[in-house]
């Protein structure tokens, strides 16, 4: 009898607790006949809000959007992207296995390893941009096994969130929280790596650590297999190239704010000032 009483008390407390937890934003939602795919300040005094139902006009259920991460066992520490969860690579928040569907993120590079997380700021969320990158994925009939710049206007790396982007076009940019370069060599599971690796990545992603010891701090990035961004929008490197009247036969991180490696995409950077960030697969210790 005592165990039944305790169970009923626990169930009552849990129901009261859940009743105080606001439901997640629903994107897209309808407000005054218009579809919104993210938090909005329409009809609000500079405070973003979202509907918690797909049709506000019908049900009038809503909440103010949180602008920072909150809760979780990390106490609201900010998201870290990318992060690994159940062997998949996430550049977005997810509601996978989440309480009442609220979106969360890991606050280190690997939830699988560290199990640290927060609920996501609602202002991070948008329609059609949740879930892990799926590798390989199909885009315009071609299979991609890494983030790509294909089809983008500014050479930014992106991935599909579905197996076939052509049929189900959901995607996200492959933009890490910390734009740091690969660090070679790095330690993973006690072993030294001098180049990008697929070891430990069940989704087959090439990756590298961004510090000397992944085992210690779980910091990493997906390796780019092609040039990306820069003033040339991801055009391929040209070697040798001239920079500040010097000749470079390889990528350099000279004068780059975060230490990322770059290259000129013409023979003479001093004259043309065209450049891209280098593919990480070009680099090694």
FIRO-242608 format. One record per residue (C-alpha): residue number from 1; x negated, y, z negated; residue in one letter. Coordinates in Angstrom, 1 decimal. Last residue first. Layout:
N
+------+--------+--------+--------+------+
! resi !     xx !     yy !     zz ! resn !
+------+--------+--------+--------+------+
!  NUM !      X !      Y !      Z !    A !
...
+------+--------+--------+--------+------+
This chain:
285
+------+--------+--------+--------+------+
! resi !     xx !     yy !     zz ! resn !
+------+--------+--------+--------+------+
!  285 !  -50.6 !   17.6 !   39.6 !    X !
!  284 !  -47.8 !   17.4 !   42.2 !    X !
!  283 !  -45.8 !   19.8 !   44.3 !    X !
!  282 !  -44.3 !   19.3 !   47.8 !    X !
!  281 !  -41.5 !   17.2 !   46.3 !    X !
!  280 !  -40.4 !   20.3 !   44.3 !    X !
!  279 !  -39.4 !   22.0 !   47.6 !    X !
!  278 !  -40.9 !   25.4 !   47.6 !    X !
!  277 !  -39.0 !   28.6 !   46.9 !    X !
!  276 !  -38.7 !   30.6 !   50.1 !    X !
!  275 !  -40.5 !   33.5 !   51.7 !    X !
!  274 !  -40.3 !   36.3 !   54.3 !    X !
!  273 !  -42.3 !   39.5 !   53.5 !    X !
!  272 !  -43.1 !   40.1 !   57.2 !    X !
!  271 !  -46.5 !   41.9 !   57.2 !    X !
!  270 !  -47.9 !   40.9 !   53.8 !    X !
!  269 !  -46.3 !   37.5 !   54.1 !    X !
!  268 !  -48.2 !   36.7 !   57.2 !    X !
!  267 !  -47.9 !   33.3 !   58.9 !    X !
!  266 !  -44.2 !   33.2 !   58.4 !    X !
!  265 !  -42.1 !   31.3 !   55.9 !    X !
!  264 !  -44.2 !   32.3 !   53.0 !    X !
!  263 !  -44.4 !   29.9 !   50.0 !    X !
!  262 !  -43.0 !   29.7 !   46.5 !    X !
!  261 !  -43.7 !   27.9 !   43.3 !    X !
!  260 !  -41.7 !   28.8 !   40.2 !    X !
!  259 !  -43.6 !   30.5 !   37.3 !    X !
!  258 !  -40.5 !   32.1 !   35.9 !    X !
!  257 !  -41.3 !   35.7 !   37.1 !    X !
!  256 !  -43.3 !   34.7 !   40.2 !    X !
!  255 !  -46.4 !   36.9 !   40.6 !    X !
!  254 !  -48.5 !   33.9 !   41.8 !    X !
!  253 !  -46.5 !   30.7 !   41.7 !    X !
!  252 !  -48.2 !   29.3 !   44.8 !    X !
!  251 !  -47.4 !   26.8 !   47.5 !    X !
!  250 !  -50.3 !   25.4 !   49.6 !    X !
!  249 !  -52.8 !   26.5 !   52.2 !    X !
!  248 !  -52.9 !   30.1 !   51.0 !    X !
!  247 !  -55.1 !   32.8 !   52.7 !    X !
!  246 !  -55.7 !   36.1 !   50.9 !    X !
!  245 !  -54.9 !   39.6 !   52.2 !    X !
!  244 !  -52.3 !   40.1 !   49.5 !    X !
!  243 !  -50.5 !   37.0 !   50.8 !    X !
!  242 !  -51.5 !   35.4 !   54.1 !    X !
!  241 !  -50.0 !   32.1 !   55.1 !    X !
!  240 !  -51.6 !   28.7 !   56.0 !    X !
!  239 !  -49.2 !   27.1 !   56.1 !    X !
!  238 !  -45.5 !   27.9 !   57.0 !    X !
!  237 !  -42.9 !   26.9 !   54.5 !    X !
!  236 !  -39.4 !   26.0 !   55.7 !    X !
!  235 !  -36.5 !   28.4 !   55.6 !    X !
!  234 !  -34.5 !   28.5 !   52.4 !    X !
!  233 !  -32.7 !   31.8 !   52.7 !    X !
!  232 !  -35.7 !   33.7 !   54.2 !    X !
!  231 !  -35.7 !   36.3 !   51.4 !    X !
!  230 !  -35.8 !   33.5 !   48.8 !    X !
!  229 !  -33.3 !   30.6 !   48.5 !    X !
!  228 !  -34.4 !   27.0 !   49.1 !    X !
!  227 !  -37.2 !   24.8 !   50.5 !    X !
!  226 !  -36.3 !   21.1 !   50.8 !    X !
!  225 !  -36.4 !   18.1 !   48.5 !    X !
!  224 !  -35.4 !   20.0 !   45.4 !    X !
!  223 !  -36.1 !   18.1 !   42.2 !    X !
!  222 !  -33.3 !   18.0 !   39.7 !    X !
!  221 !  -34.4 !   19.7 !   36.5 !    X !
!  220 !  -35.7 !   18.8 !   33.1 !    X !
!  219 !  -35.9 !   19.7 !   29.4 !    X !
!  218 !  -35.3 !   16.8 !   27.0 !    X !
!  217 !  -37.5 !   18.3 !   24.2 !    X !
!  216 !  -39.9 !   15.6 !   22.9 !    X !
!  215 !  -39.5 !   12.7 !   25.3 !    X !
!  214 !  -39.6 !   15.3 !   28.1 !    X !
!  213 !  -43.2 !   16.2 !   27.2 !    X !
!  212 !  -45.2 !   18.6 !   29.4 !    X !
!  211 !  -42.3 !   20.9 !   30.0 !    X !
!  210 !  -40.0 !   21.4 !   33.0 !    X !
!  209 !  -39.6 !   17.6 !   33.4 !    X !
!  208 !  -39.0 !   16.2 !   36.9 !    X !
!  207 !  -36.1 !   14.8 !   38.8 !    X !
!  206 !  -35.2 !   12.7 !   41.9 !    X !
!  205 !  -31.6 !   11.5 !   41.4 !    X !
!  204 !  -30.7 !    7.9 !   41.8 !    X !
!  203 !  -27.5 !    8.1 !   39.9 !    X !
!  202 !  -28.9 !    5.8 !   37.2 !    X !
!  201 !  -31.7 !    8.3 !   36.5 !    X !
!  200 !  -34.3 !    6.8 !   34.1 !    X !
!  199 !  -37.0 !    6.6 !   36.8 !    X !
!  198 !  -36.1 !    8.5 !   39.9 !    X !
!  197 !  -39.4 !   10.5 !   39.9 !    X !
!  196 !  -40.9 !   13.8 !   40.8 !    X !
!  195 !  -44.7 !   13.9 !   40.7 !    X !
!  194 !  -47.6 !   13.4 !   38.3 !    X !
!  193 !  -45.8 !   11.3 !   35.8 !    X !
!  192 !  -47.3 !   10.2 !   32.5 !    X !
!  191 !  -45.6 !    7.3 !   30.6 !    X !
!  190 !  -44.4 !    7.4 !   27.0 !    X !
!  189 !  -40.7 !    7.2 !   27.9 !    X !
!  188 !  -41.2 !   10.3 !   30.0 !    X !
!  187 !  -44.4 !   12.4 !   29.8 !    X !
!  186 !  -45.2 !   15.2 !   32.2 !    X !
!  185 !  -48.0 !   15.8 !   34.6 !    X !
!  184 !  -46.9 !   18.1 !   36.2 !    X !
!  183 !  -44.4 !   20.6 !   35.0 !    X !
!  182 !  -41.6 !   21.3 !   37.4 !    X !
!  181 !  -40.7 !   24.9 !   37.7 !    X !
!  180 !  -38.4 !   26.9 !   35.5 !    X !
!  179 !  -35.1 !   28.5 !   36.3 !    X !
!  178 !  -33.6 !   27.9 !   32.9 !    X !
!  177 !  -29.8 !   27.2 !   33.0 !    X !
!  176 !  -30.3 !   25.2 !   36.1 !    X !
!  175 !  -28.3 !   26.1 !   39.3 !    X !
!  174 !  -27.3 !   23.2 !   41.5 !    X !
!  173 !  -24.3 !   25.0 !   42.9 !    X !
!  172 !  -21.0 !   23.2 !   42.6 !    X !
!  171 !  -18.7 !   21.2 !   44.9 !    X !
!  170 !  -15.2 !   19.9 !   45.6 !    X !
!  169 !  -14.3 !   19.4 !   49.2 !    X !
!  168 !  -12.3 !   16.1 !   49.2 !    X !
!  167 !  -12.4 !   14.5 !   52.7 !    X !
!  166 !  -15.5 !   16.2 !   54.1 !    X !
!  165 !  -17.1 !   16.3 !   50.7 !    X !
!  164 !  -17.1 !   12.5 !   50.5 !    X !
!  163 !  -18.4 !   10.9 !   47.3 !    X !
!  162 !  -17.0 !   13.7 !   45.3 !    X !
!  161 !  -18.5 !   16.5 !   43.1 !    X !
!  160 !  -20.7 !   17.6 !   46.1 !    X !
!  159 !  -24.0 !   19.2 !   45.4 !    X !
!  158 !  -25.5 !   22.7 !   45.9 !    X !
!  157 !  -28.8 !   24.4 !   46.5 !    X !
!  156 !  -28.7 !   28.0 !   47.6 !    X !
!  155 !  -30.1 !   28.9 !   51.1 !    X !
!  154 !  -28.1 !   32.1 !   51.3 !    X !
!  153 !  -25.5 !   31.2 !   53.9 !    X !
!  152 !  -24.8 !   27.6 !   52.8 !    X !
!  151 !  -24.1 !   24.9 !   55.3 !    X !
!  150 !  -26.9 !   22.6 !   54.2 !    X !
!  149 !  -28.8 !   23.9 !   51.2 !    X !
!  148 !  -29.0 !   20.5 !   49.6 !    X !
!  147 !  -28.9 !   18.8 !   46.2 !    X !
!  146 !  -30.1 !   15.2 !   46.5 !    X !
!  145 !  -29.1 !   11.9 !   48.1 !    X !
!  144 !  -27.3 !   13.5 !   51.1 !    X !
!  143 !  -25.4 !   11.4 !   53.7 !    X !
!  142 !  -24.4 !   13.2 !   57.0 !    X !
!  141 !  -20.9 !   13.2 !   58.5 !    X !
!  140 !  -20.3 !   16.9 !   57.9 !    X !
!  139 !  -21.2 !   16.4 !   54.2 !    X !
!  138 !  -21.2 !   12.9 !   52.7 !    X !
!  137 !  -22.4 !   12.3 !   49.2 !    X !
!  136 !  -25.2 !   10.1 !   47.7 !    X !
!  135 !  -25.2 !   11.0 !   45.0 !    X !
!  134 !  -22.2 !   12.5 !   43.1 !    X !
!  133 !  -22.8 !   15.6 !   41.1 !    X !
!  132 !  -21.0 !   15.4 !   37.8 !    X !
!  131 !  -17.7 !   17.0 !   36.9 !    X !
!  130 !  -15.9 !   20.3 !   37.1 !    X !
!  129 !  -15.7 !   22.8 !   39.9 !    X !
!  128 !  -12.4 !   22.4 !   41.7 !    X !
!  127 !  -10.7 !   25.2 !   39.7 !    X !
!  126 !  -12.8 !   27.4 !   37.5 !    X !
!  125 !  -14.5 !   27.3 !   34.1 !    X !
!  124 !  -17.4 !   29.3 !   32.7 !    X !
!  123 !  -15.0 !   32.0 !   31.4 !    X !
!  122 !  -13.4 !   29.3 !   29.2 !    X !
!  121 !  -16.7 !   29.1 !   27.2 !    X !
!  120 !  -17.5 !   25.4 !   27.0 !    X !
!  119 !  -17.0 !   23.3 !   23.9 !    X !
!  118 !  -20.4 !   22.4 !   22.4 !    X !
!  117 !  -22.7 !   19.4 !   22.6 !    X !
!  116 !  -25.6 !   17.4 !   21.1 !    X !
!  115 !  -25.8 !   13.7 !   21.6 !    X !
!  114 !  -29.6 !   13.7 !   21.9 !    X !
!  113 !  -30.5 !   11.0 !   24.4 !    X !
!  112 !  -27.2 !   10.4 !   26.3 !    X !
!  111 !  -26.4 !   14.1 !   26.0 !    X !
!  110 !  -29.5 !   14.9 !   27.9 !    X !
!  109 !  -30.8 !   18.3 !   28.9 !    X !
!  108 !  -29.8 !   19.8 !   25.6 !    X !
!  107 !  -26.7 !   21.7 !   24.7 !    X !
!  106 !  -24.4 !   19.2 !   26.4 !    X !
!  105 !  -21.2 !   20.6 !   27.8 !    X !
!  104 !  -17.5 !   20.6 !   26.9 !    X !
!  103 !  -14.1 !   21.1 !   28.5 !    X !
!  102 !  -11.0 !   20.6 !   26.5 !    X !
!  101 !   -8.8 !   17.7 !   27.7 !    X !
!  100 !   -7.0 !   17.0 !   24.4 !    X !
!   99 !  -10.2 !   15.7 !   22.9 !    X !
!   98 !  -12.7 !   15.0 !   25.6 !    X !
!   97 !  -13.7 !   11.7 !   27.2 !    X !
!   96 !  -14.6 !   13.5 !   30.5 !    X !
!   95 !  -13.5 !   17.2 !   30.1 !    X !
!   94 !  -16.6 !   18.4 !   31.9 !    X !
!   93 !  -18.7 !   21.6 !   32.1 !    X !
!   92 !  -20.7 !   22.1 !   35.2 !    X !
!   91 !  -24.2 !   21.2 !   36.5 !    X !
!   90 !  -23.8 !   17.6 !   35.4 !    X !
!   89 !  -26.0 !   14.7 !   36.4 !    X !
!   88 !  -24.8 !   11.2 !   35.7 !    X !
!   87 !  -26.3 !    8.4 !   33.6 !    X !
!   86 !  -23.6 !    8.4 !   31.0 !    X !
!   85 !  -24.1 !   12.1 !   30.5 !    X !
!   84 !  -27.2 !   13.9 !   31.7 !    X !
!   83 !  -27.5 !   17.7 !   31.6 !    X !
!   82 !  -28.3 !   20.2 !   34.2 !    X !
!   81 !  -27.6 !   22.7 !   32.9 !    X !
!   80 !  -27.8 !   23.5 !   29.2 !    X !
!   79 !  -24.7 !   24.9 !   27.6 !    X !
!   78 !  -25.0 !   27.5 !   24.8 !    X !
!   77 !  -25.0 !   26.5 !   21.1 !    X !
!   76 !  -21.5 !   26.5 !   19.6 !    X !
!   75 !  -22.2 !   24.7 !   16.4 !    X !
!   74 !  -24.2 !   21.9 !   17.9 !    X !
!   73 !  -21.7 !   19.2 !   16.8 !    X !
!   72 !  -19.0 !   20.9 !   18.8 !    X !
!   71 !  -17.6 !   24.2 !   18.1 !    X !
!   70 !  -17.9 !   27.2 !   20.5 !    X !
!   69 !  -19.5 !   28.3 !   23.8 !    X !
!   68 !  -19.0 !   31.9 !   24.6 !    X !
!   67 !  -16.5 !   34.0 !   26.5 !    X !
!   66 !  -13.4 !   32.3 !   25.0 !    X !
!   65 !  -10.3 !   32.9 !   27.2 !    X !
!   64 !   -7.2 !   34.3 !   25.6 !    X !
!   63 !   -4.3 !   31.8 !   25.6 !    X !
!   62 !   -1.3 !   31.0 !   27.7 !    X !
!   61 !    2.1 !   29.3 !   27.9 !    X !
!   60 !    4.8 !   31.1 !   29.8 !    X !
!   59 !    6.6 !   27.9 !   31.0 !    X !
!   58 !    8.0 !   28.9 !   34.4 !    X !
!   57 !    6.0 !   32.0 !   35.4 !    X !
!   56 !    2.9 !   30.5 !   33.7 !    X !
!   55 !    2.9 !   27.6 !   36.2 !    X !
!   54 !    0.0 !   25.1 !   35.9 !    X !
!   53 !    0.1 !   25.2 !   32.1 !    X !
!   52 !   -2.4 !   26.5 !   29.6 !    X !
!   51 !   -2.4 !   29.9 !   31.4 !    X !
!   50 !   -5.6 !   31.9 !   31.3 !    X !
!   49 !   -6.9 !   35.0 !   29.6 !    X !
!   48 !   -9.6 !   37.6 !   30.0 !    X !
!   47 !   -9.6 !   40.6 !   27.7 !    X !
!   46 !  -10.0 !   44.0 !   29.4 !    X !
!   45 !   -6.5 !   45.1 !   28.2 !    X !
!   44 !   -4.5 !   42.3 !   29.9 !    X !
!   43 !   -2.0 !   42.4 !   32.7 !    X !
!   42 !   -4.6 !   41.0 !   35.1 !    X !
!   41 !   -7.8 !   40.3 !   33.2 !    X !
!   40 !   -8.2 !   36.8 !   34.7 !    X !
!   39 !   -9.7 !   33.5 !   33.8 !    X !
!   38 !  -10.3 !   31.2 !   36.8 !    X !
!   37 !   -8.5 !   29.7 !   39.8 !    X !
!   36 !   -5.5 !   32.0 !   39.8 !    X !
!   35 !   -2.6 !   31.5 !   42.1 !    X !
!   34 !   -0.1 !   34.3 !   42.6 !    X !
!   33 !    3.7 !   34.1 !   42.1 !    X !
!   32 !    3.8 !   36.3 !   39.1 !    X !
!   31 !    1.2 !   34.0 !   37.4 !    X !
!   30 !    0.5 !   30.6 !   38.9 !    X !
!   29 !   -2.3 !   28.4 !   37.5 !    X !
!   28 !   -5.4 !   26.9 !   39.2 !    X !
!   27 !   -6.8 !   25.9 !   36.8 !    X !
!   26 !   -5.3 !   24.9 !   33.5 !    X !
!   25 !   -7.0 !   26.4 !   30.4 !    X !
!   24 !   -7.4 !   24.0 !   27.6 !    X !
!   23 !   -5.0 !   23.5 !   24.7 !    X !
!   22 !   -5.5 !   25.6 !   21.6 !    X !
!   21 !   -6.5 !   23.6 !   18.5 !    X !
!   20 !   -4.2 !   24.4 !   15.5 !    X !
!   19 !   -1.8 !   21.6 !   16.3 !    X !
!   18 !   -4.8 !   19.3 !   16.6 !    X !
!   17 !   -5.6 !   20.0 !   12.9 !    X !
!   16 !   -2.0 !   19.4 !   11.8 !    X !
!   15 !   -1.8 !   16.2 !   13.7 !    X !
!   14 !   -5.1 !   15.0 !   12.2 !    X !
!   13 !   -3.9 !   15.9 !    8.7 !    X !
!   12 !   -0.7 !   13.9 !    9.2 !    X !
!   11 !   -2.6 !   10.9 !   10.6 !    X !
!   10 !   -5.1 !   11.0 !    7.6 !    X !
!    9 !   -2.2 !   11.0 !    5.2 !    X !
!    8 !   -0.5 !    8.2 !    6.9 !    X !
!    7 !   -3.7 !    6.1 !    6.9 !    X !
!    6 !   -4.3 !    6.9 !    3.2 !    X !
!    5 !   -0.7 !    5.8 !    2.4 !    X !
!    4 !   -1.2 !    2.6 !    4.4 !    X !
!    3 !   -4.5 !    1.8 !    2.6 !    X !
!    2 !   -2.8 !    2.4 !   -0.8 !    X !
!    1 !    0.0 !    0.0 !    0.0 !    X !
+------+--------+--------+--------+------+
